[in-house]
Amino acid sequence: MTAALKTLHPAGGDPVEVRACEDCVLELEAAREELAARLGEEYEPGRLGLP
C-alpha cells in the first residue's frame, strides 16, 4: 500500500499526487526526527522536507 504525501499543482498541468509506500514514510519520518535531534531543531511530523 502507499500513502498520499502531498498534491503538487504545476503551473501548466494537472495536479499530481505524490505517494510513497507506508514503510518508506515511516523510515523517512524516523530519519527526519533523528536529523532534527542532531541539529537541535524541533521535529514536526507529517511535513515534506527537512525537520
C-alpha positions, 0 to 999 in steps of 0.5 A: 500500500502507499500513502498520499504525501502531498498534491503538487499543482504545476503551473501548466498541468494537472495536479499530481499526487505524490505517494510513497509506500507506508514503510518508506514514510515511516523510515523517512519520518524516523530519519527526519526526527533523528536529523532534527535531534542532531541539529537541535531543531524541533521535529514536526511530523507529517511535513515534506522536507527537512525537520 
